[in-house]
Amino acid sequence: MKKKRKQNQSTQPTTKQSDERLTLKDQLSESVFTKLLETKSSLTAEQQRREEEEQAKKLFEKKQREKNMSFEELLDQYGEKGSKF
C-alpha cells in the first residue's frame, strides 16, 4: 500500500505544476480579459464613490446634531476647548 501511495503522490505534482503555469489571462481571450479589467476598475470606482458619499453623509449628520444641541450640551461636549470669541 505504501508503494502505491508514493507512486500516486509523484504523479500528482507534475499535473499541478503544468496547471500552475497557466494563468487566467492565458486561458481567456484578450477581449474577455479586457472586459474583466474594465469591470474591475468600474466597480472599484463605484465603491470609492459610495465611501465618499457615506463620509459626507456622516459629516452632515454630525453638523446637524451639533446644530440642534442646546447650549448646555455644547458646553458639556466642548467645555474649555471652545474659542473665547
Disulfide bonds with the S-S distance in Angstrom:
none
